[in-house]
Each structure stands twice: as C-alpha cells, then as structure tokens.
Amino acid sequence: MTNSKPLHLHVPAPPARPGDEPSFEHLVVPKAGETRRPDVAASEEEMRDLPYKLVRVLDDAGNAVGPWNPNLSPDVLRQGLRAMLLTRVFDERLFRVHRQGKTSFYMKSTGEEAIGAAQSLALSVGDMCFPTYRVMSWLMAREYPLTDMVNQIFSNEKDPLKGRQLPILFSARDYGFYSLSGNVGSRFGHAVGWAMASAYKGDDKIALGYIGEGTTAEGDFHEALTFASVYKAPVILCVTNNQWAISSYSGIAGSEATTFAAKALAYGLPGLRVDGNDFLAVWAATQWAAERARNNLGATLIEFFTYRAAGHSTSDDPTKYRPADEAEHWPLGDPLARLKEHLISAGEWDEDRHQALTDELTEKVKAAVKEAEAVGTLGKSKPSVREMFEGVFSEPDWRVIEQRREMGI
C-alpha cells in the first residue's frame, strides 16, 4: 500500500463566479423539435433515452416545430402570455413594495413564469397542484384575485390565510393550489399521497408536485418517487432545475453526474427533460404525462431546465455568488419574450398590443396594491388573535378553552 495515491475530495463548483465572464459552454442544448415523442402508452423501458434529451418546441425564430408541438390555439397562447406577463408585473411591483418596508419577504418568479402558467392551463379543474416557490403564474392563469394575493403578502386583517403563512406562501384550494411550505420537499410526498387517495377512491383527478433541484438531495424526494412507482400513483412530479438553490450551485445536488430527469430510471418511471423557458414544450410534456396518469399508467418525473434570473428571495444577493449579468447569457432565453415572439411571428400579436396589455396589467396590480394598503401593510393591520385557535380542532379541548380564557377571547 506504500504506492497508493492520496485521495482527493471533489467539490462541485459553478463555471463562473462574481467577476468572471458568464459561461454556459458546458451545456448541450439540442435543436428545437429534435427530441422524439413516444406514444403515451409506451413502456418505461422504451424511453430510457429521454432523460438525457431536451424537449423543445420553439426554435430561435419563434416557430413551433417538431413532434411535441401541442398545436395550441392563438387564444390559449394569449391567455398564457397574459398570465406570464401579469406575474412579472406583479413581481416587479411587490418587490418594490418590500423595499418600502410594507412586507417582510418576497420571492420573484423571473425567468420561470412559463412553467406554472402552462401547467395551470393544461390541467383540469379539480386536479391539485402541490407547489414550490416561483409558480405564482399558476394562480395568475386561473385568475386568483390579486387583492387577496396582496393581502396575504401584507399579512393584514383580510389575509385569506389569517396570518398563518409567510408572504407568498399562498394556499387556494378552489384554484387547485395546495399550500406552499418553507420545507419544500414535504409537498412532493403530499402530492403522491393525494394522487394515491384519488386512485383509491376511484376518482378521476390527478396531482402535480414541484420540487427544486436542490431539494432532490433530500429524503422526501426519494420517498415520494418510491411510493409513486410502487403504487402507480396518478401524479406528475416536477423538478424545477433553475441552476441554483438558495446560493448553492446545482452541482451540489448532482447535476454534474447526470440529469435530474435520469433519477426516474432507478424507480422504473418515465423521465422527461424539458425546456422550462418554452411555454409550448412545458404544455406538451404536461399533457403527455397527464394522459399517462389518467390512463392508470402511473407517474412521470419531469425536469424543467430553466434559470432563476432573480435572487432566491429578498434576503438573497445573487451577485455574491454568480456573475451579475449571468441571466442575460442563459442560452434558453426569456420565456415571456419567446412566447411573445412566437405569437408575433404567427401574426397573432404585435408590439402595440403587448404594450397595451402591459399597461392594463400594471394598472390592475397598482389598484390591487392600493386596495390592500387601505386595509393595512406589515404590522399596520393584523388578523384577529382569536384566529390562532380556529381550524385546529373540530371541537376545542380543555387546553384551547383555557388558553382562550387567559387571552380574554
């Protein structure tokens, strides 16, 4: 053993740090339309190449090409564009509101709006989304009231969640949007459990679960995949690979070793890797996976390959760990700009209509913020203290009764 070599520990590092030139040369981006689309009823063994491909529909000229083209109507595309644009306008406004000290916390969806919007519109009423951060566009696509969103962010007297959740951790059952959790991995297992219950009852509703690529390193991810595989749960499990966790490069979660979609292979599940900045590709992959689930063919794992253009949250400064202009060099572009260009190239949109829509949505967001501010911003208006005792037990036990008596309510 005297001639043995010393061991070296490999610690993944991003290709560029602050002050460096942004680089995505390590990425292989297939041409739009190049990835094959298998039959929905194909067996998992027949599609083990797909986790290493990339489903893309929109090419560089804004044209929809290839077998995954969902051939959506212009009205549906405009509906998706509206939801994405509203999300971005809302984000910009509420980010500034945070900087004014009117709320404690905020997270922007910039660069990831296509995922929530496309999936919200592609799935049916009654299906349930178990979200992670940055899928606010799901609610925008289903026209959740903007004022309710702002009230929740302000945690004021009219907060729909009665001050029980951090800002932007929405919950809207009637809109197919399960509550968010700061423990993001927990919702993956909940999605599988909800789907199993739907199948057990003989219902026809499916579930959709999200997780960030960083959270795939946690046990919740693997436990959810095990149950989804064993019980053929009617669920679509999505990994949003936006290249960064809070401040950790995706390589820390294993992106240098393989794709996140490839993790499906160990569980006998189909895995798709999809351009998350392509509204049409997101729709097509979701539709394909939903059809499998509704036909009792089980779960699908989808990796949405995208980029977090903004900071992780208002508590994060991304310039501390990556080049300040890195988002501008992301090879898959801006999802909103790409859908807009597609509609323009098809003769179904133009710059004047886009500006008019931007102005309209800006005024809607301003009005919602003004209405919520009239109720109260952070600390200026609060839900009643008695709300902490509601919705806990169907019948209050002696401890709750005593606590309420001590507080005089």
Salt bridges, closest charged atoms under 4 A:
GLU44 OE1 - ARG48 NH2 2.91
ASP49 OD1 - ARG36 NH2 2.84
ASP75 OD1 - ARG78 NH2 2.65
GLU92 OE2 - LYS108 NZ 2.93
GLU112 OE2 - ARG134 NE 3.63
GLU113 OE2 - ARG88 NE 2.90
ASP127 OD2 - ARG294 NH2 2.61
ASP203 OD1 - LYS205 NZ 3.80
ASP204 OD1 - LYS205 NZ 2.70
GLU256 OE1 - HIS10 NE2 2.91
ASP275 OD2 - ARG56 NE 3.36
ASP275 OD2 - ARG338 NH1 2.90
ASP278 OD2 - ARG338 NH2 3.77
GLU303 OE2 - ARG273 NE 3.83
ASP316 OD2 - ARG308 NH1 3.76
ASP325 OD2 - HIS329 NE2 3.45
ASP334 OD2 - ARG88 NH1 2.66
GLU348 OE1 - ARG78 NH1 3.08
GLU351 OE1 - LYS340 NZ 2.95
GLU360 OE2 - ARG82 NH2 3.96
GLU363 OE2 - LYS366 NZ 3.74
GLU373 OE2 - LYS102 NZ 2.72
GLU390 OE2 - ARG404 NH1 3.71
ASP397 OD2 - ARG399 NH2 2.63
GLU402 OE2 - ARG405 NH2 2.50
